[in-house]
Structure formats: C-alpha cells, structure tokens
Amino acid sequence: MSMHKAELSNLLSPFLPEGTALYLAELIDKYEVDFTISKPRKTKLGDYRYPQNGEPHKISVNGNLNKYAFLLTSVHEFAHLTAFENYGPRIPAHGKEWKHEFNILFNPLLKMNIFPFDVTEALSNYMDNVKASSHSDERLLRVLRRYDEKKMPLVETLEIGQKFKLNGKNFVKGKKLRKYHICSEIESGRKFRVLGLAEIEKLYE
C-alpha cells in the first residue's frame, strides 16, 4: 500500500464504517480526486464536478452524515465520476449509465458484511432500483436516520398549521399529498411541496 493511500485511509476512517476507508482511499488515489469533507449543506449531501481547465475531478461530501450515509453518498458521487470517464459528459445525470456504475462500485461493499442487518436489507432493496438520491428511497432514508447522532424533527411529525424553518425560510405545514405536504411560505404566501421526511427546525409562537 502506498503511503498516500495509507494516509488517506487514516484521515477518512472517522467518517466511515470500519473496514471501508481503504476502499474509498483507493478510489481517490486511482482517479486523483480532489476529495473534500464539506460543512453541512441543506440542499445536497454530496457533489461531483468533472475536470475543467486542467483541474482534477472534484468530490465533496457533507461531514455531518452518519458513517453509512457518508459511504453511500461518497460512492454515489464516484459513480458520477466513473460514468463520466466511461461514457462522457453527454449522459443523463442519473440514467442507466450512472446506475450501472453505482452498482459496480457498491457491490464490493455489500459483500464485506460491514452493515447492520437493517441497513443491509434496505440497501439491497435500494440496489434493485437505484434512485437519483438516497433521499428518494423512503425506506432507506428511514433506516439510515436511525444511525444519526443528532436527529432533527421531520415535517411529518408536525401538526397541520404548525410553523417550521427550512433552508432559511419559514413555513406553515399544510395537508398531505402522498409523500409530501403542501406548505405555505409565511413571508410570500407561496405554496410548496415539502417532503414529509425533510428535516426542519420548529418555530414556536
């Protein structure tokens, strides 16, 4: 093992399930990725940017994710990288090419037996029909949240008419529509569909 990969593995270990840091370090080393552990972002868990103007591949992952979510998000972004490498830039962001690459990258991790049973079961179901984001799979999202150290309240836990803050804006919860709730922004009166599993900050009178 090269010193670079060993150092990377040590740096990544606190953010990942035991035994997986080297796998991620090898991907970073192989593709010469500028990999950043980012401050929490409300609108995304991770990000991939393909090389431009002589710069390397860039991947960032939110550092506040639990270990299983951090690993899943990292592989999600690496699947964008390998899809770009293998198929070029003119493919759908989460089309069949990306799904194919995600499965190739994540299957070795499933075979390591590193996940708790509930996570393994949810991930296996997710792998059968990979979606654009783990947030698109309600079952997987609920299971992953069990391992969050700090749990924020969800929109679905509020009563209709209660106020909450999301992405810096204040809302009033409205009626349910499938997985969403029709919520009104207090300042503008505009209505938005907000996922019931969205993490929010309660507002008190």
N, C-alpha and C positions, 0 to 999 in steps of 0.2 A: 504494500500500500504506500502511495506517495505521501510525503509529509503534508502536502497541500490538502489532500483528501482527509487525512487524519485530523488536521486542524479544523477543517470544515465540519467534520463529523462531531467533534467535541463542542463546537460552537452551536450546532443545531440540536444537539441531544436534549437540552432542557425543554424544547418546544415540541418534541416528537415522542411517539410511543417507543418503548425500549426496543432496540434492535433494528430501527429503521433509519437512523441518522446517516449511516454509511451509504445506504441505497440512494438517499437524496443527495448526499455529498458527491457521489459518483456521477449523478446526472448533471449537477452543477459543473463539475470538473470536465466532463465529457464535452458539454456544449459551451463551455466557457461563458457561463451565465453571470451577469451582474444580479445577484440574488439579494434582496433587501427584506428584512423583517420590519414591517411598517407599523406606524401608530394606528390605532383603531380607526376604521373608516365606516361610516354608516351605510354608504351606498354600495360597497363591494367588499368581499372577503380577500380577494387577490386580484392580480393584474399581470398581463403579459404584453410586452412590446417587442416587435420584431426588429432586427438590426437596421439601423439607418445611419447614413453619413459616417460609416466606419465604426459605429458604436456596436457593442455586443448585444446579444439577447438580454432583455431585462425582465425579471420577475419580482414581484413584491407580494408578500402575504402578511395579513394582519397578525401582529404578535400577541393579541389578546385571545386568540382562538384556543379552545382546548386541544389537547395533543392529537386527537383523532381528526378533528376538523382541520387542524393545521396541515396534517399529512394529506388529507383528501383534497384540500384546496391547492396545495403545492403540486400534486400530481395533475389536477385539473389544468393548472397553468402550463405545466410541462407538456401536456397533451396538445396545447395550442402551439408550443414551440416545435414539437416533432411533426405536427400536421403541416406547419409552415415549411419545415425542412423537406418533407416528403412530397407535398402536393403544391407548394407555392402559396402566394397570398390570395389568389382569387378563388377561395372556397368559402362556404358559409361558416360563420364563427363556430357554430355547434352542430355542424352537419355530420354526415356519415363518416367523413374522414377523421374529424375530431373524436367522434365516439370510438372509432376503431383504435386510434392511438391511445385513448384513455384506457381502454380495456387491456391493451398490450402492457402499458405501464403499471396498471394497478393490480393485475392478476398475480404477479410475483409476491406482492404484499399480502394478498388474501391467503396465499399458501404458507405464509410464515407463522400462522396461528398466534398472532400478536393481539388480536382484538377480542374484547369481551364477547360473549355469545350474542347478546342483543345487538351489538354493533355489527358483528359478522353477518347476522341474519338480515339486518336492514341493508347492509352494503351489497350482499348477494342479490337481493331483490332490486336494488338500485342499478346494479351492473347489467341486469337483464334488459333494462331500457334506460340507459344513461341520459339524464336531462342536462340542460344548459347549466344548472346550478344545483347544488345540494339543497338549496332553499326551495327548489321546485318539487322536491320529493318530501311530502309532509311526514311520512313515516320515518325517513332517515333523519330529518331535522329534529323531530321529537326525541329520537333516541340519542342523537349527538348532544342535545341540550342537557341530558342527564349528567353529562360529564363536565359541564361548565362550573367553574368555581363560584362565579357570581352570576346569579340568574336575574335578569331584568323581567319586569312584568310584560305580559303579552296583551295585544289588543283584545283577543278573545276572552280574556279574564275580566274585562271591564263591563260594567252595566251600560246599556244604551243610554246615552245622554251624558256619560262621564267624559271629562276632558283629559287630553293627554298631549304630550310633546313628541314629535317625530321629525328627525332631520332639521331641528331648529324651528319648526313651525308648530303652532297649537291647533288642535283639532277637537271636535266633538264626535264621539262614536255614534254611528247610526245602525240601520238594520243590516242583517247578514245577507250576503249574496254568495252562495257556495262557500269557497274558502276565504272570501273577502268580506269586508264590512264597508258600507258606504258612509264615509266620514266627511264632515264639513270643516273646512279650514276656517277658524274663528275670524281671522282678520279680513279675508276676502269673501267668505261665504261660499267659495267654490267647493264642489264635491269631488272626492277622490275615492278610488277603490284601494283599501288598505288590507294587506294580508292579515288574517287573524293571528298568525304566528309571528307577526312583526313585533320586535322588542321596542318598548316605549318607556317614556317617563310619565308617571301620573301627575296630573295637575290638580291641586286642591283649591277649593274656594277660599 
